[in-house]
Amino acid sequence: MAINTAFFNQLKSALVPLLKRVIALIPTKTSDLTNDSGFLTAHQSLSAYATKTYADGKDQSYVVNCDLNLATLEVTNLTHGGVSCTFADAMAAITAGKTPEIWLSFTDIFNLPCTAVARMRLFNSTLIEFSCPLETSFGAGNRPYLIVGYWYSNGSVTITPIQLGYGSN
């Protein structure tokens, strides 16, 4: 099919001036824009705004990272912010109202690095508990597990995997 050159040139000559008028309406400087969001436009007082120090003090999360060996169910390298973390540190964060999580890093059965995230809860003054689903296998079938963990005041951590069923086979 041949292109109708005359029609194409007529369309082009009609559209080019229209596009030039539309492009001319687009602002090219921020001063051409309407400040409908109330952004600061001049040197104004910032007293009504939060300072960085104030905002940093309002962080409500407390994340503990650790390694989980699926073969032995051993938890090692408990850290918070790259620094060794103790039971007392986690308990203080929980009682201060922080949102505590424990991130369990492990290698799955396919030798791939994985992380499971669990919310920690202060059970009593000597015990923090946590649990999370774990989509991997411990060698007893390919069903998912629920990991239940306890962090004791003496620093030890125990992990119990509970295999979840799919109903009757």
Secondary structure as GFF3:
##gff-version 3
##sequence-region A 1 169
A	DSSP	alpha_helix	5	24	.	.	.	ID=ss1
A	DSSP	three_ten_helix	30	32	.	.	.	ID=ss2
A	DSSP	alpha_helix	52	56	.	.	.	ID=ss3
A	DSSP	beta_strand	61	69	.	.	.	ID=ss4
A	DSSP	beta_strand	74	80	.	.	.	ID=ss5
A	DSSP	beta_strand	83	84	.	.	.	ID=ss6
A	DSSP	alpha_helix	87	95	.	.	.	ID=ss7
A	DSSP	beta_strand	99	107	.	.	.	ID=ss8
A	DSSP	beta_strand	113	124	.	.	.	ID=ss9
A	DSSP	beta_strand	127	134	.	.	.	ID=ss10
A	DSSP	beta_strand	145	152	.	.	.	ID=ss11
A	DSSP	beta_strand	157	163	.	.	.	ID=ss12
###
